[in-house]
Amino acid sequence: MTETPTLSAQPQHRHTSAAVEPRRLYDSFGMNPRIVRFYLAEKGIDVPRHEVDILGAENRRADYLDRNPAGQLPTLELSDGTFIAETAAIIEYLEELHPDPALIGSTAQERAITRMWWRRVEIGICRPMVLGFYYGEALEIFETRFRCYPEQADAQKQVARNGLRWLEDVMNDPWLAGRRFTVADICLYCYIDQLCDVGQPIPSDLQRLNAWFFRVGERRAAQASIWRERPMGMRG
Ligand SMILES: N[C@@H](CCC(=O)N[C@@H](CS)C(=O)NCC(=O)O)C(=O)O
């Protein structure tokens, strides 16, 4: 019988090469760009911004697709010309450059706990929420950009509500991951704050979640990150 070798006999070190600084953030109305603005405001980091007209579909034009072929916001451009898209990837990158105050975590365990809650809310609540919106109230805007399934709008919203009900029972106090305010809180807050006025509020009987939502909204960065216009009456 052969023994299974351990995966690594060598101690693992974190990557230490010099980080490339952000040059500009491609920014717009919308919950994902707001997550990054909220995060930057919490950190007190200033990154030059280039605004993209998302409602006018500027993000679907060739010059923007060269930067981010997914045609979505936000995108972070680094000073060496690299483009980083996907909100989670942008935030992870910024967190490595600016670890304090920690919004993912200061230890491996804290980071893992935060990522666990972040993925839970993103996959189980935020994604179905936004699909319900794309296929429902915002169908006219988005059906020309990607394949939409209007018959699924109500089901997606129901999946998101089920996720909120589950969260009500299992979430921590005062923040989702426990005593630390983290990107998991920022992520869920930005989705709910945008979509609550277009048919996807937190159900009123979910008292812990409603109290949590109020607490997040009182943070200075929650206010500082709101987009100046309110398309369809939404805060984005
Ligand atoms: N998975 C992407 C999603 C980004 C996304 O959906 N951004 C929205 C704004 S919240 C967008 O660009 N929508 C415009 C479009 O798709 O044309 C991320 O996490 O950054």
The ligand as an SDF file (V2000), in Angstrom:
LIG
                    3D

 20 19  0  0  0  0  0  0  0  0999 V2000
  -20.2360   39.7630  -12.5770 N   0  0  0  0  0  0  0  0  0  0  0  0
  -20.0550   41.1910  -12.7750 C   0  0  0  0  0  0  0  0  0  0  0  0
  -21.4210   41.8170  -13.0070 C   0  0  0  0  0  0  0  0  0  0  0  0
  -21.3150   43.2640  -13.3950 C   0  0  0  0  0  0  0  0  0  0  0  0
  -22.6540   43.8240  -13.8260 C   0  0  0  0  0  0  0  0  0  0  0  0
  -23.6330   43.1090  -14.0190 O   0  0  0  0  0  0  0  0  0  0  0  0
  -22.6880   45.1460  -13.9640 N   0  0  0  0  0  0  0  0  0  0  0  0
  -23.8960   45.8000  -14.3830 C   0  0  0  0  0  0  0  0  0  0  0  0
  -24.0880   47.0680  -13.5290 C   0  0  0  0  0  0  0  0  0  0  0  0
  -24.5510   46.6430  -11.8910 S   0  0  0  0  0  0  0  0  0  0  0  0
  -23.7720   46.2100  -15.8430 C   0  0  0  0  0  0  0  0  0  0  0  0
  -22.6980   46.5290  -16.3030 O   0  0  0  0  0  0  0  0  0  0  0  0
  -24.9010   46.2370  -16.5630 N   0  0  0  0  0  0  0  0  0  0  0  0
  -24.9990   46.8000  -17.8800 C   0  0  0  0  0  0  0  0  0  0  0  0
  -25.0120   45.7880  -18.9560 C   0  0  0  0  0  0  0  0  0  0  0  0
  -24.9250   44.5820  -18.6720 O   0  0  0  0  0  0  0  0  0  0  0  0
  -25.1000   46.2110  -20.1130 O   0  0  0  0  0  0  0  0  0  0  0  0
  -19.3560   41.8130  -11.5650 C   0  0  0  0  0  0  0  0  0  0  0  0
  -19.3970   41.1950  -10.4930 O   0  0  0  0  0  0  0  0  0  0  0  0
  -18.7550   42.8850  -11.6820 O   0  0  0  0  0  0  0  0  0  0  0  0
  1  2  1  0
  2  3  1  0
  2 18  1  0
  3  4  1  0
  4  5  1  0
  5  6  2  0
  5  7  1  0
  7  8  1  0
  8  9  1  0
  8 11  1  0
  9 10  1  0
 11 12  2  0
 11 13  1  0
 13 14  1  0
 14 15  1  0
 15 16  2  0
 15 17  1  0
 18 19  2  0
 18 20  1  0
M  END
$$$$
